[in-house]
């Protein structure tokens, strides 16, 4: 497929997913880094209860909440 045809499909709002090779796709700036945070014990207890209530790992909940807060403050665009 020529670039012009690909661009026209995209510009017309048509699906171009079948023309992409997604096997090598990588999200930029997505390397994970480990940080250590200290929280008061009451906060850890509340987080653990929320984790159990939602049946999700604590890390997933905390990452999600931080991502939402950053998106609201327009500090980061959610890319997934």
MIGU-329593 format. One record per atom (N, C-alpha, C): residue number from 0; y, x, z; residue in three letters. Coordinates in steps of 0.05 Angstrom, whole numbers, m for minus. Each point is the difference from the previous one (the first is absolute). Last residue first. Layout:
BEGIN
+-----+--------+--------+--------+--------+
| num |      Y |      X |      Z | residu |
+-----+--------+--------+--------+--------+
| NUM |      Y |      X |      Z |    ALA |
...
+-----+--------+--------+--------+--------+
This chain:
BEGIN
+-----+--------+--------+--------+--------+
| num |      Y |      X |      Z | residu |
+-----+--------+--------+--------+--------+
|  79 |     88 |    m59 |    536 |    UNK |
|  79 |    m28 |     m8 |     m4 |    UNK |
|  79 |     m2 |    m29 |     m3 |    UNK |
|  78 |     79 |     58 |     21 |    UNK |
|  78 |    m10 |      5 |    m27 |    UNK |
|  78 |    m29 |     m9 |     m4 |    UNK |
|  77 |     99 |    m13 |     60 |    UNK |
|  77 |    m29 |     m2 |      3 |    UNK |
|  77 |    m12 |      1 |    m28 |    UNK |
|  76 |     94 |     46 |     34 |    UNK |
|  76 |    m12 |    m21 |    m17 |    UNK |
|  76 |    m30 |      0 |      4 |    UNK |
|  75 |     83 |     32 |     69 |    UNK |
|  75 |    m23 |      8 |    m16 |    UNK |
|  75 |     m8 |    m24 |    m17 |    UNK |
|  74 |     75 |     m3 |     58 |    UNK |
|  74 |     m3 |     29 |      1 |    UNK |
|  74 |    m23 |      9 |    m19 |    UNK |
|  73 |     39 |    m91 |     26 |    UNK |
|  73 |      4 |     11 |    m27 |    UNK |
|  73 |     m2 |     31 |      0 |    UNK |
|  72 |    m18 |    m67 |     71 |    UNK |
|  72 |     25 |     16 |      3 |    UNK |
|  72 |      7 |     14 |    m26 |    UNK |
|  71 |    m79 |    m51 |      4 |    UNK |
|  71 |     22 |    m18 |      8 |    UNK |
|  71 |     27 |     15 |      1 |    UNK |
|  70 |    m79 |     49 |    m13 |    UNK |
|  70 |      6 |    m15 |    m24 |    UNK |
|  70 |     24 |    m19 |      5 |    UNK |
|  69 |    m36 |     49 |     72 |    UNK |
|  69 |     14 |     18 |    m18 |    UNK |
|  69 |      9 |    m15 |    m26 |    UNK |
|  68 |    m53 |    m47 |     63 |    UNK |
|  68 |     27 |      6 |     11 |    UNK |
|  68 |     16 |     18 |    m19 |    UNK |
|  67 |    m90 |    m18 |    m22 |    UNK |
|  67 |     16 |    m24 |     m3 |    UNK |
|  67 |     29 |      5 |     10 |    UNK |
|  66 |    m63 |     69 |     12 |    UNK |
|  66 |      6 |     m3 |    m28 |    UNK |
|  66 |     18 |    m25 |     m5 |    UNK |
|  65 |    m34 |     14 |     86 |    UNK |
|  65 |     20 |     20 |     m6 |    UNK |
|  65 |      9 |     m2 |    m29 |    UNK |
|  64 |    m70 |    m55 |     28 |    UNK |
|  64 |     25 |     m8 |     13 |    UNK |
|  64 |     22 |     20 |     m6 |    UNK |
|  63 |    m87 |     20 |    m32 |    UNK |
|  63 |     11 |    m24 |    m13 |    UNK |
|  63 |     27 |     m8 |     12 |    UNK |
|  62 |    m49 |     70 |     41 |    UNK |
|  62 |     10 |      8 |    m26 |    UNK |
|  62 |     14 |    m23 |    m14 |    UNK |
|  61 |    m44 |    m20 |     80 |    UNK |
|  61 |     24 |     16 |      5 |    UNK |
|  61 |     12 |      9 |    m26 |    UNK |
|  60 |    m82 |    m46 |     m5 |    UNK |
|  60 |     21 |    m17 |     10 |    UNK |
|  60 |     26 |     15 |      3 |    UNK |
|  59 |    m77 |     48 |    m23 |    UNK |
|  59 |      8 |    m17 |    m22 |    UNK |
|  59 |     23 |    m18 |      8 |    UNK |
|  58 |    m41 |     55 |     65 |    UNK |
|  58 |     16 |     16 |    m19 |    UNK |
|  58 |     10 |    m18 |    m22 |    UNK |
|  57 |    m60 |    m37 |     64 |    UNK |
|  57 |     27 |      4 |     10 |    UNK |
|  57 |     18 |     14 |    m20 |    UNK |
|  56 |    m83 |    m57 |    m37 |    UNK |
|  56 |      5 |     25 |     15 |    UNK |
|  56 |     29 |      2 |      9 |    UNK |
|  55 |    m40 |    m98 |    m12 |    UNK |
|  55 |      9 |     23 |    m17 |    UNK |
|  55 |      2 |     25 |     17 |    UNK |
|  54 |    m13 |    m98 |     24 |    UNK |
|  54 |    m25 |     13 |     m9 |    UNK |
|  54 |      7 |     22 |    m21 |    UNK |
|  53 |     60 |    m59 |     54 |    UNK |
|  53 |      0 |      1 |    m29 |    UNK |
|  53 |    m25 |     11 |    m12 |    UNK |
|  52 |      9 |     m3 |     94 |    UNK |
|  52 |      6 |    m27 |     m9 |    UNK |
|  52 |     m1 |     m2 |    m31 |    UNK |
|  51 |     m9 |     85 |     43 |    UNK |
|  51 |    m24 |    m17 |      4 |    UNK |
|  51 |      5 |    m28 |    m11 |    UNK |
|  50 |     73 |     58 |     m2 |    UNK |
|  50 |    m21 |     11 |    m17 |    UNK |
|  50 |    m26 |    m17 |      2 |    UNK |
|  49 |     70 |    m19 |     59 |    UNK |
|  49 |      7 |     m9 |    m27 |    UNK |
|  49 |    m21 |     10 |    m20 |    UNK |
|  48 |     m8 |     31 |     87 |    UNK |
|  48 |     m5 |    m29 |      0 |    UNK |
|  48 |      5 |    m11 |    m28 |    UNK |
|  47 |     23 |     90 |     15 |    UNK |
|  47 |    m29 |     m4 |     m1 |    UNK |
|  47 |     m8 |    m29 |      0 |    UNK |
|  46 |     91 |     21 |     10 |    UNK |
|  46 |     m9 |      7 |    m27 |    UNK |
|  46 |    m30 |     m3 |     m3 |    UNK |
|  45 |     39 |    m13 |     85 |    UNK |
|  45 |      8 |    m21 |    m18 |    UNK |
|  45 |    m10 |      5 |    m29 |    UNK |
|  44 |    m13 |     68 |     64 |    UNK |
|  44 |    m17 |    m24 |      7 |    UNK |
|  44 |      6 |    m23 |    m19 |    UNK |
|  43 |     54 |     76 |     m6 |    UNK |
|  43 |    m26 |      6 |    m11 |    UNK |
|  43 |    m19 |    m24 |      6 |    UNK |
|  42 |     85 |     m4 |     36 |    UNK |
|  42 |      2 |     m3 |    m28 |    UNK |
|  42 |    m27 |      5 |    m13 |    UNK |
|  41 |     11 |     13 |     92 |    UNK |
|  41 |      1 |    m28 |     m5 |    UNK |
|  41 |      0 |     m6 |    m30 |    UNK |
|  40 |      4 |     91 |     32 |    UNK |
|  40 |    m27 |    m12 |      2 |    UNK |
|  40 |      0 |    m30 |     m7 |    UNK |
|  39 |     73 |     65 |    m45 |    UNK |
|  39 |     m6 |     m9 |     28 |    UNK |
|  39 |    m27 |    m15 |      0 |    UNK |
|  38 |     15 |     74 |    m75 |    UNK |
|  38 |      8 |    m27 |      6 |    UNK |
|  38 |     m5 |     m6 |     29 |    UNK |
|  37 |      6 |     87 |    m78 |    UNK |
|  37 |     m5 |     m8 |     28 |    UNK |
|  37 |     12 |    m27 |      4 |    UNK |
|  36 |    m38 |     61 |    m90 |    UNK |
|  36 |     20 |    m17 |     13 |    UNK |
|  36 |     m8 |     m7 |     28 |    UNK |
|  35 |    m22 |     73 |    m89 |    UNK |
|  35 |     m8 |    m10 |     27 |    UNK |
|  35 |     24 |    m15 |     11 |    UNK |
|  34 |    m38 |     21 |   m105 |    UNK |
|  34 |     21 |      4 |     19 |    UNK |
|  34 |    m11 |    m10 |     27 |    UNK |
|  33 |    m35 |     29 |   m107 |    UNK |
|  33 |     m7 |     m9 |     27 |    UNK |
|  33 |     24 |      6 |     18 |    UNK |
|  32 |     m8 |    m22 |   m110 |    UNK |
|  32 |      5 |     20 |     20 |    UNK |
|  32 |     m6 |    m11 |     27 |    UNK |
|  31 |    m22 |    m22 |   m113 |    UNK |
|  31 |      3 |     m8 |     28 |    UNK |
|  31 |      4 |     25 |     18 |    UNK |
|  30 |     27 |    m23 |   m106 |    UNK |
|  30 |    m17 |     17 |     17 |    UNK |
|  30 |      4 |     m8 |     29 |    UNK |
|  29 |     45 |    m36 |    m80 |    UNK |
|  29 |    m18 |    m16 |     16 |    UNK |
|  29 |    m18 |     17 |     17 |    UNK |
|  28 |     72 |     14 |    m74 |    UNK |
|  28 |      8 |      2 |     27 |    UNK |
|  28 |    m18 |    m16 |     20 |    UNK |
|  27 |    m16 |    m30 |    m97 |    UNK |
|  27 |     16 |     23 |      8 |    UNK |
|  27 |      8 |     m2 |     29 |    UNK |
|  26 |    m91 |    m39 |    m46 |    UNK |
|  26 |     26 |     m9 |     10 |    UNK |
|  26 |     16 |     24 |      9 |    UNK |
|  25 |    m77 |     m2 |    m78 |    UNK |
|  25 |      6 |      8 |     28 |    UNK |
|  25 |     27 |    m11 |      7 |    UNK |
|  24 |    m84 |     m7 |    m83 |    UNK |
|  24 |     26 |     m8 |     12 |    UNK |
|  24 |      2 |      9 |     29 |    UNK |
|  23 |    m73 |      8 |    m70 |    UNK |
|  23 |     15 |     24 |     10 |    UNK |
|  23 |     26 |     m7 |     14 |    UNK |
|  22 |    m59 |    m66 |    m39 |    UNK |
|  22 |    m19 |     18 |     15 |    UNK |
|  22 |     15 |     24 |     12 |    UNK |
|  21 |     33 |    m75 |    m59 |    UNK |
|  21 |      6 |      0 |     29 |    UNK |
|  21 |    m18 |     19 |     16 |    UNK |
|  20 |     41 |    m18 |   m103 |    UNK |
|  20 |    m23 |     14 |     13 |    UNK |
|  20 |      6 |      3 |     29 |    UNK |
|  19 |     37 |    m77 |    m75 |    UNK |
|  19 |      5 |     22 |     19 |    UNK |
|  19 |    m25 |     12 |     10 |    UNK |
|  18 |     10 |    m78 |    m57 |    UNK |
|  18 |      7 |     23 |    m15 |    UNK |
|  18 |      5 |     25 |     17 |    UNK |
|  17 |    m18 |    m89 |     34 |    UNK |
|  17 |    m24 |      8 |    m15 |    UNK |
|  17 |      5 |     25 |    m16 |    UNK |
|  16 |     71 |    m43 |     48 |    UNK |
|  16 |    m19 |     13 |     18 |    UNK |
|  16 |    m25 |     11 |    m15 |    UNK |
|  15 |     82 |    m53 |    m25 |    UNK |
|  15 |     m5 |     26 |    m13 |    UNK |
|  15 |    m22 |     15 |     15 |    UNK |
|  14 |     43 |   m108 |    m13 |    UNK |
|  14 |    m15 |     19 |     15 |    UNK |
|  14 |     m6 |     25 |    m16 |    UNK |
|  13 |     89 |    m59 |    m19 |    UNK |
|  13 |    m29 |     m1 |     m3 |    UNK |
|  13 |    m13 |     21 |     17 |    UNK |
|  12 |     97 |    m18 |    m15 |    UNK |
|  12 |    m13 |    m10 |     24 |    UNK |
|  12 |    m30 |     m4 |     m2 |    UNK |
|  11 |     68 |     38 |    m63 |    UNK |
|  11 |     m5 |    m28 |     m3 |    UNK |
|  11 |    m15 |    m12 |     24 |    UNK |
|  10 |     19 |     93 |     m4 |    UNK |
|  10 |     26 |    m14 |      0 |    UNK |
|  10 |     m3 |    m30 |     m3 |    UNK |
|   9 |    m77 |     55 |     m6 |    UNK |
|   9 |     11 |      1 |     27 |    UNK |
|   9 |     26 |    m16 |      2 |    UNK |
|   8 |    m40 |     10 |    m85 |    UNK |
|   8 |    m17 |    m16 |     17 |    UNK |
|   8 |     12 |     m2 |     29 |    UNK |
|   7 |     43 |     58 |    m60 |    UNK |
|   7 |      5 |    m28 |     m7 |    UNK |
|   7 |    m17 |    m19 |     17 |    UNK |
|   6 |    m14 |     94 |      9 |    UNK |
|   6 |     26 |     m8 |     11 |    UNK |
|   6 |      6 |    m30 |     m5 |    UNK |
|   5 |    m76 |     37 |    m42 |    UNK |
|   5 |     m4 |     m1 |     29 |    UNK |
|   5 |     25 |    m10 |     14 |    UNK |
|   4 |      5 |     17 |    m91 |    UNK |
|   4 |    m15 |    m24 |      5 |    UNK |
|   4 |     m5 |     m4 |     30 |    UNK |
|   3 |     43 |     79 |    m27 |    UNK |
|   3 |     17 |    m23 |     m6 |    UNK |
|   3 |    m14 |    m26 |      6 |    UNK |
|   2 |    m48 |     82 |      5 |    UNK |
|   2 |     18 |     m3 |     22 |    UNK |
|   2 |     17 |    m26 |     m3 |    UNK |
|   1 |    m95 |      3 |    m49 |    UNK |
|   1 |     25 |     16 |     m1 |    UNK |
|   1 |     18 |     m8 |     24 |    UNK |
|   0 |   m110 |     m1 |     m7 |    UNK |
|   0 |     23 |    m17 |      0 |    UNK |
|   0 |     25 |     18 |      0 |    UNK |
+-----+--------+--------+--------+--------+
